[in-house]
Amino acid sequence: MAVGLASTSEKVRTLLAKMEIEGRLTEEEGERIINELFNSGKGELAHLSDELKNSLNELMQEIQTPSIKEMNELKKRISELEAKLNKPSDHEI
């Protein structure tokens, strides 16, 4: 996605430079347009990232994938149970 954005940005810069050379656009106008496009692209990228995170969270809930916290709690419980099983009991002779 970032590569596509960079490629598009380069194409826009080339087009604006050509327009500037042809006298259709001043340097200041070109810079303003580039800055607006760049800032708009950053906002879109952030929005897309948020949407992707939300979609992944929904998918994980839907398929009931345990969280890292839940997995760590289970590992701890397993370790505690293994320790109890390996501990000699008072009933053993």
PyRosetta script that sets phi, psi and omega in degrees:
from pyrosetta import init, pose_from_sequence

init()
pose = pose_from_sequence("MAVGLASTSEKVRTLLAKMEIEGRLTEEEGERIINELFNSGKGELAHLSDELKNSLNELMQEIQTPSIKEMNELKKRISELEAKLNKPSDHEI")
pose.set_psi(1, -44.4)
pose.set_omega(1, 179.4)
pose.set_phi(2, -65.0)
pose.set_psi(2, -35.4)
pose.set_omega(2, 178.3)
pose.set_phi(3, -65.1)
pose.set_psi(3, -42.4)
pose.set_omega(3, 177.8)
pose.set_phi(4, -62.1)
pose.set_psi(4, -41.2)
pose.set_omega(4, 178.8)
pose.set_phi(5, -64.6)
pose.set_psi(5, -41.7)
pose.set_omega(5, 179.0)
pose.set_phi(6, -65.4)
pose.set_psi(6, -40.9)
pose.set_omega(6, 178.6)
pose.set_phi(7, -63.3)
pose.set_psi(7, -44.8)
pose.set_omega(7, 178.4)
pose.set_phi(8, -63.5)
pose.set_psi(8, -41.6)
pose.set_omega(8, 179.2)
pose.set_phi(9, -59.9)
pose.set_psi(9, -42.0)
pose.set_omega(9, 179.8)
pose.set_phi(10, -66.3)
pose.set_psi(10, -39.1)
pose.set_omega(10, 178.0)
pose.set_phi(11, -64.1)
pose.set_psi(11, -41.0)
pose.set_omega(11, 179.1)
pose.set_phi(12, -65.0)
pose.set_psi(12, -44.4)
pose.set_omega(12, 178.6)
pose.set_phi(13, -58.3)
pose.set_psi(13, -43.4)
pose.set_omega(13, 179.5)
pose.set_phi(14, -62.9)
pose.set_psi(14, -45.6)
pose.set_omega(14, 179.2)
pose.set_phi(15, -62.4)
pose.set_psi(15, -44.7)
pose.set_omega(15, -180.0)
pose.set_phi(16, -65.3)
pose.set_psi(16, -37.9)
pose.set_omega(16, 178.1)
pose.set_phi(17, -64.0)
pose.set_psi(17, -40.8)
pose.set_omega(17, 178.1)
pose.set_phi(18, -63.4)
pose.set_psi(18, -43.3)
pose.set_omega(18, 178.9)
pose.set_phi(19, -64.1)
pose.set_psi(19, -36.3)
pose.set_omega(19, 179.6)
pose.set_phi(20, -65.8)
pose.set_psi(20, -43.1)
pose.set_omega(20, 179.4)
pose.set_phi(21, -62.8)
pose.set_psi(21, -38.6)
pose.set_omega(21, -179.0)
pose.set_phi(22, -77.9)
pose.set_psi(22, -2.8)
pose.set_omega(22, 176.9)
pose.set_phi(23, 83.4)
pose.set_psi(23, 10.3)
pose.set_omega(23, 179.5)
pose.set_phi(24, -85.3)
pose.set_psi(24, -13.5)
pose.set_omega(24, -172.6)
pose.set_phi(25, -147.0)
pose.set_psi(25, 136.7)
pose.set_omega(25, 175.9)
pose.set_phi(26, -83.6)
pose.set_psi(26, 162.7)
pose.set_omega(26, 179.1)
pose.set_phi(27, -60.4)
pose.set_psi(27, -41.0)
pose.set_omega(27, -179.3)
pose.set_phi(28, -64.2)
pose.set_psi(28, -42.0)
pose.set_omega(28, 178.2)
pose.set_phi(29, -63.0)
pose.set_psi(29, -41.3)
pose.set_omega(29, 178.7)
pose.set_phi(30, -61.4)
pose.set_psi(30, -46.7)
pose.set_omega(30, 178.4)
pose.set_phi(31, -61.7)
pose.set_psi(31, -41.5)
pose.set_omega(31, 179.6)
pose.set_phi(32, -61.9)
pose.set_psi(32, -44.7)
pose.set_omega(32, -180.0)
pose.set_phi(33, -63.6)
pose.set_psi(33, -44.4)
pose.set_omega(33, 179.2)
pose.set_phi(34, -60.8)
pose.set_psi(34, -45.2)
pose.set_omega(34, 179.8)
pose.set_phi(35, -63.1)
pose.set_psi(35, -41.3)
pose.set_omega(35, 178.7)
pose.set_phi(36, -63.8)
pose.set_psi(36, -43.9)
pose.set_omega(36, 178.9)
pose.set_phi(37, -64.1)
pose.set_psi(37, -42.3)
pose.set_omega(37, -179.8)
pose.set_phi(38, -62.8)
pose.set_psi(38, -47.6)
pose.set_omega(38, -179.8)
pose.set_phi(39, -65.3)
pose.set_psi(39, -38.2)
pose.set_omega(39, 177.2)
pose.set_phi(40, -64.2)
pose.set_psi(40, -41.8)
pose.set_omega(40, 179.1)
pose.set_phi(41, -63.8)
pose.set_psi(41, -40.5)
pose.set_omega(41, 178.2)
pose.set_phi(42, -63.8)
pose.set_psi(42, -40.5)
pose.set_omega(42, 178.5)
pose.set_phi(43, -64.8)
pose.set_psi(43, -42.5)
pose.set_omega(43, 178.6)
pose.set_phi(44, -64.2)
pose.set_psi(44, -40.6)
pose.set_omega(44, 179.4)
pose.set_phi(45, -63.7)
pose.set_psi(45, -42.0)
pose.set_omega(45, 178.0)
pose.set_phi(46, -64.6)
pose.set_psi(46, -42.5)
pose.set_omega(46, 179.0)
pose.set_phi(47, -63.3)
pose.set_psi(47, -43.7)
pose.set_omega(47, 179.3)
pose.set_phi(48, -64.0)
pose.set_psi(48, -39.6)
pose.set_omega(48, 178.0)
pose.set_phi(49, -62.6)
pose.set_psi(49, -43.8)
pose.set_omega(49, 177.8)
pose.set_phi(50, -62.2)
pose.set_psi(50, -43.3)
pose.set_omega(50, 179.2)
pose.set_phi(51, -62.7)
pose.set_psi(51, -40.1)
pose.set_omega(51, 179.5)
pose.set_phi(52, -64.7)
pose.set_psi(52, -43.9)
pose.set_omega(52, 178.1)
pose.set_phi(53, -60.7)
pose.set_psi(53, -45.0)
pose.set_omega(53, 179.2)
pose.set_phi(54, -61.8)
pose.set_psi(54, -42.9)
pose.set_omega(54, 179.5)
pose.set_phi(55, -63.8)
pose.set_psi(55, -41.7)
pose.set_omega(55, 178.6)
pose.set_phi(56, -65.1)
pose.set_psi(56, -41.9)
pose.set_omega(56, 177.9)
pose.set_phi(57, -61.7)
pose.set_psi(57, -43.0)
pose.set_omega(57, 178.5)
pose.set_phi(58, -62.8)
pose.set_psi(58, -42.4)
pose.set_omega(58, 179.2)
pose.set_phi(59, -63.5)
pose.set_psi(59, -43.8)
pose.set_omega(59, 179.9)
pose.set_phi(60, -62.5)
pose.set_psi(60, -39.3)
pose.set_omega(60, 177.7)
pose.set_phi(61, -67.7)
pose.set_psi(61, -40.4)
pose.set_omega(61, -178.0)
pose.set_phi(62, -64.0)
pose.set_psi(62, -41.3)
pose.set_omega(62, -179.4)
pose.set_phi(63, -92.0)
pose.set_psi(63, 6.0)
pose.set_omega(63, 175.5)
pose.set_phi(64, 56.8)
pose.set_psi(64, 46.1)
pose.set_omega(64, 176.2)
pose.set_phi(65, -75.8)
pose.set_psi(65, 128.4)
pose.set_omega(65, 179.3)
pose.set_phi(66, -68.1)
pose.set_psi(66, 147.2)
pose.set_omega(66, 178.2)
pose.set_phi(67, -77.4)
pose.set_psi(67, 167.5)
pose.set_omega(67, 177.2)
pose.set_phi(68, -60.7)
pose.set_psi(68, -39.4)
pose.set_omega(68, 178.9)
pose.set_phi(69, -61.2)
pose.set_psi(69, -46.2)
pose.set_omega(69, 179.4)
pose.set_phi(70, -62.7)
pose.set_psi(70, -40.5)
pose.set_omega(70, 178.9)
pose.set_phi(71, -64.0)
pose.set_psi(71, -41.9)
pose.set_omega(71, 179.3)
pose.set_phi(72, -65.0)
pose.set_psi(72, -38.4)
pose.set_omega(72, 177.3)
pose.set_phi(73, -63.8)
pose.set_psi(73, -41.5)
pose.set_omega(73, 178.2)
pose.set_phi(74, -65.0)
pose.set_psi(74, -41.2)
pose.set_omega(74, 177.9)
pose.set_phi(75, -61.0)
pose.set_psi(75, -41.9)
pose.set_omega(75, 179.5)
pose.set_phi(76, -63.3)
pose.set_psi(76, -45.2)
pose.set_omega(76, 179.5)
pose.set_phi(77, -62.6)
pose.set_psi(77, -40.5)
pose.set_omega(77, 178.6)
pose.set_phi(78, -63.3)
pose.set_psi(78, -44.8)
pose.set_omega(78, 178.6)
pose.set_phi(79, -59.9)
pose.set_psi(79, -42.4)
pose.set_omega(79, 179.2)
pose.set_phi(80, -64.2)
pose.set_psi(80, -42.4)
pose.set_omega(80, 178.5)
pose.set_phi(81, -66.2)
pose.set_psi(81, -39.7)
pose.set_omega(81, 177.4)
pose.set_phi(82, -63.4)
pose.set_psi(82, -39.9)
pose.set_omega(82, 178.8)
pose.set_phi(83, -63.3)
pose.set_psi(83, -40.5)
pose.set_omega(83, 178.2)
pose.set_phi(84, -64.9)
pose.set_psi(84, -40.8)
pose.set_omega(84, -179.9)
pose.set_phi(85, -67.1)
pose.set_psi(85, -34.9)
pose.set_omega(85, -178.1)
pose.set_phi(86, -83.7)
pose.set_psi(86, -13.6)
pose.set_omega(86, -179.3)
pose.set_phi(87, -77.5)
pose.set_psi(87, 129.9)
pose.set_omega(87, 178.8)
pose.set_phi(88, -65.5)
pose.set_psi(88, 134.8)
pose.set_omega(88, -179.2)
pose.set_phi(89, -88.3)
pose.set_psi(89, 166.3)
pose.set_omega(89, 179.0)
pose.set_phi(90, -72.6)
pose.set_psi(90, -18.0)
pose.set_omega(90, -177.0)
pose.set_phi(91, -83.1)
pose.set_psi(91, -15.8)
pose.set_omega(91, -179.0)
pose.set_phi(92, -78.5)
pose.set_psi(92, 143.7)
pose.set_omega(92, 179.9)
pose.set_phi(93, -117.2)
pose.dump_pdb("model.pdb")
